[in-house]
Amino acid sequence: MIIGIAKEIIEGENRVGITPDVAAKLIKKGFTIAIEDNAGLNAGFENEKYIAAGVKIVPDPIELYKESEIVLKVGRPITHPKYSKSELELMKPGTILISFVYSLHYPEIAKKAAECKINLIAMDAIPRTTIAQRMDALSSQANLAGYKSVILAANYLKKIFPLMMTASGTISPAKVVIMGAGVAGLSALGTAKRLGAVVEVSDIRPSAKEEVQSLGGKFIEVPVEENMQDDKGYAKEASEEFLKKQKDLIYKHITEADIVITTALVPGRKSPILVTEEMVKNMKHGSVILDMAVEFGGNCELSEAGKIVSKYGAIIIGEGNLPSLVPYHASEMYSKNLQNLLEYASKEGVFNFNMEDEIISQAAIVKDGEIVHEKTKSILTK
């Protein structure tokens, strides 16, 4: 089958779907690969590297989509600015598109894919199971996002992170509070600790305490009677009662922090508000908030998507695509996630869209003109 690698067109997206190294491995597995001209340039991969790997360079998406049977992208399909048509309309019917989709937030993409008869597999819907771990792009990208969140916040903080004892006096370590101990939160914790900060972490799951402490963080424990995690160990959506308890408890921690990093996302719903305007008003002048959930509503009441704003003396960073700020390694990791998926579901260069398979069936959004993802379908039929 012919794989096409499209240039990303979402503003600020610097990653690329497949790197030259992974392309060479997929070609050995029987695939033919074409890439849009300079699609990898923003991530640090020039055309020459793809050519050396055996990849064909095509001048524009029209030609790419015309010959591709599988299209690999990072960002969800949107209207192409040059052609004023959805990327889905530019693809030929029957094409398999594999990318991040977030169909619970953008169900209209699934509807359009069904109309265009584009078979859609969402990398954000890959199940978080042991067998699918190597394909888990959400985790691979969240890992980098956690790292970059600390680096970015540190850049805007008017202080250094570590304790420093000098002839001029002692500098106290910076205090970092992280909301959420998932992949991104734990990565942020590890990064902040390596830089010398004192780090406190809050999570709705009491079981996260051990992980936080193992990385040198202090766990902010919210007394809870209800079970706050699902059967796979991931955080469930918190009740209003729990969120109120959490806000009351963390008020003191947040208002004393130098940096607050929030990571709480709820698939298909607006992100919960964890940092209120009242908290921001009472934070130290010059403190920094980085809201990782800003694309889906934000965890801070005052954050603005794609903007860095100053409110009540605090700097609030609304960066919704942190992995794109480290596009070289983010592309490497995402590319390997795609490689593992393709190799898992293919034989001799032919992809088997098998709806009986436990991974494909959960990641599939649209197949043969029908929306097959039940949660997405239920949103569209409301």
N, C-alpha and C positions, 0 to 999 in steps of 0.2 A: 504494500500500500504506500501511497505517496503522502508524506507528512509535510505540511506547510507551517512555517514559523512566521507569524505576523508581527509587524512593528506595532508596539503599544501606542494607543492614541489618547488614552486618558491623561489629562494634564498632570504633570509631575511624576508619571510612571516611568522609571528608568530601567526596570528589569526587562529581561528577555526570557521567553519560554524555554529555549534549549540552548545550552552552551556548546561550543565546538567539540569538546571532549565527549560529551554525552551523545552528540550527533554522530560522531564516529562509531560509538558503540552500538547505536541503533541501526546504523547502516550495515554493520556486521551481522546484525540480527535479521537482515532481510528487507528493511525499510528503505525507501528512497526519500531524501529530504531536500526541500527547497526553502529558502529564507528570503524574506523581503529585504531589499537593499538597505544596508546599515541598521537593520533591526536590533543588532546587538551592541551598537556603538556606545549608547549611553551607559551601558553596563560594563564597558571596557573590553568588548569583544569585536574586533574589526572583521570586515568581510574576508580578508586574507586568511584568517584563522579558520573560518568556515569552509573556504575553498580547499584549504589543505586537508580538512577533515572529510572532503568528498561531498560537500553540500553545494547545491546549485543556487546561485544568486539570481533573484528575479526583480525587475525594476519597480513594480507597484503591486498593491493588494489585489487588483483586478486579475492580473495574470496568476498570482499566487493562488487565489481562491478557485480559479478556473481549473487548475490541475490538481488541487489538493483533495484527498479523500479524508484526511484527518487534519484538523487545524489545532495547533497548540498556542495558547496565549496565557498571559498572566491576568490582566484585567478583564472584567466582564465586557461583553459586546455592547457597544454604544453606537450612536450615529456617527458615521465617518465625516469629519469636517470637510474633506475634499470632495466627497461625492454626495453629501446630504442624504445619505441612505444608511440604514442600520447595517452594521458589519454582517449581520445575519442574512440580509437581503443580497449581499455581494457574494455569498457562498452558494455553491450549487446544492440543490436538494439531495439529501442523503449523506451530506458531509457530517463527520463526527467532530464536534467542537469540544475541546477539553480546556477549561480555564476556571478561575474563580468566578462564581456567579452570584452568590448570596441571594438565591431566588426567594427566600422568605422576606427579604427586604425589597427586592426588585422583582416581584412576580410577573411583571409585564415582559421581562426577558423570556421567561418560559412560554408565555402566550405567543410572542413573536416567533420564537424558535419553532413552535408547533405549526404556526401558519406557514413558515418558510420550509418546513420539513427538514430542519436541522436537528440532528441527534446531539443532545446536550448532556455532558458529564461535568459535574461541579466538583472542583478540587476541595472546596470548603465543605462538601457533604460526604467526603471519605469517612467511613466509620472509624472511630478511635478504638480499634481492636488490636490485639497483638499481631495478627497476620497482616493488618493494613498499616502497621506502624511506619514502615519504610516509605509509604505513600502519603503520609500525614503532612500535607503542605501547611495546614494551619499552624501546626506545632513548629515546623522548621522556620517559618517566617516569624512566628511570635517570639521564638528564641532570640532572633536578631533584633526584633523590635524592642524587647526588654533591654538589651545591651545599649542600643542607640538612644533609648529614652533617657537613660542616665547621662550619657555623654552630652546629649543636647541640653538637658536641664542644667548640667554642670557648667556649660558654656554661658548660660544666662545668669547663673548665680554669682553674686558679687563676692563670694568667699571661695576658699579652697576646701576640699573634702577632709584631708587627714588631720589628726592631732599633730601639732608641730611644736617642739620645744626649742627655742632659739635664745640667743643672748639678749634679744629684744623683748623676750617674753614668750608666754605659751599661747598657742592658737588652739582653741577648742575644735573638735571635729564637727563637721556638718551633720545635721540630723535629717534623715530621709524617711518619709512614710510612704509605704506602697500599699495600695488598695487592691487586693487580689493576689493569691498565691498560685495562680496557674502557671503555664509555661513562661509567659511574658513577665509575670511578677517575680518568679524565682530567678529568671535571668537578670532582671533589674537588680534584685537583691544581691546576687553574686557580684555583679559589676560594681555596685555602690560600695560593697564591703571591700573589694580589691582596691578601690580608690581611697579607702580609709574612713568612710562615713559610719555613723551609728545608724542602724537601719531597723525600723519597726514595720511589721507587716500585719494587715488585717485581712481575714478571709472568712466567708460564711461557714466553711467546713472546719470543724474542730480537728479533723484528721490532718489538716495542712500544718498544724503546729509543729509536728516532728520534722517535716521537710524544711520549714522556715528556720528552726533552731539548728538543724544540721548544717545550714549554710551561714550560721553566725548571726541570724536576725533575731529580733525580739518579737514574739507573737502577741498581737493585741487580741485578747480572747473575749468574744461576746457570749455571754451566757445564753444558751439555746436549748430548748426542749425538743423541737422538731428536727427531723432528719434533713440536713441541708445538702445531701449529695445523692446522685442517682446511682443505679446499680453498677455503673462503670467507674464510679469514683469522681465524677465531675460535678461541679456546683450546679444546683438547681436554682430556679428563679426564687428569689427571697420574697417572703411575705412583707406586707406593709409594716406589720408589728416588729418583725426582725429588723427591717431597715431603720425604723425609728430608734430601736435599742442601739443599733450600730452607730448611728449618727450621734446619739447622746454620748456614747462611750468615746468615740474617736475625736469628738470636738476638741478636747484638750490636746490630744496628740497632734492633730492637724494645725492648730493655732500656734503650736510651739515648733513646728517643723520649718526647716529651710527649704526643703523640696518635697512636694507631694506628687506621686505618680499614680494615676488611676488606670485600671485595666479591665473593668467589669463590662462584659458584653452579654446580651441575652438574644439568641438567634430569633430573628423575626419580630423583635420588639425594640422599643426605644430603650436605650441604656439607662440604668437606674441612676438617679442623682445621689452622689455620695458626698460631694463637697458643695455645700450651699453658699449662697451669697453672704449669709451671716458669718459663716466660717472664714470666707475670704476677707471680709471686713476686719476680722480680728487676727489675721495672720501678721507675722512680722513684715515690716516694710522691706521690700527687696526679695521676698521669698518667691519661689517658682512652683507653678503647678503645670504638670504635663498630662494632658487628657488623651489617653490612647483610644478612647471610645468615641471620639468627637464625630466621626463619620456617621455614626448611628444614634445621634442625639446628645452624646457626651455625658460623662459622670460629674462634671463640674457645671454648676448652674450658669456660669458666666463664660464658658469657653466658646470659641467661634471656629468653625471648621476652616482649616487652611490658613488661619491667622494667628499671629502672636500679639496679644493685647495686654495692656496694663490696666488693672482695675484695683482700686483701693490700695495702691502701692505694691500689689503682687503682679508678677508676670505670668500670664496664662498662655501656654503653648497648645494650640489646637492642631497638632500634626496627625492626620489620619492614616498616613502611609509611611511609617517609619522604615520598613524594610527597603523601600525605594531609595532611602538615603544611604544605604550600603549595598548598591545594586549588584556589585560583582559577586560577593559571597551569597547574597540573597538569590541571585539567578542560579548560581552553582547548586545551592540546596534545593530550590524549586525544580530545577531541571532534573536532578536525581530522583525527586519524588515522581515526576512524570515518567522518567525512564523505568522506574520500578513498577508503575502502574501498567505501562505499555508492555513490558516484558511479562508481567503476570497474566495479562489478558490476551496475549498474542502468541501465535505460533508461525514461524517462518515468515515474519513480516506481515501477517494478516491479523487485524484486531477482531476479537470475538466479543461483540456487544451482547453478552449473555445475561439476561435478566434473572436467571436462576442462580447466578453467582452472588455470594453474600456481600461482596464489596461493590461490584458494578450495580447491583440492584438498588443499593442505598445511595450511591453517588449519581445515578442517572436521574435527570430532570425531565428530559423529553426523549422519546423514541418513536420513530416512524409516524411523526405528526401528532402524537398524543403526549400529554403531560402525564408522566408516570410517577412523579414525586408527590405522594399523597398530601403532605403538609402544604406544598405550594398550590396544589390543585384546590385544597379547601379554602385557601385565602382568595383565590380567583372566583370561587363559586359563592362567596358570601354576599 
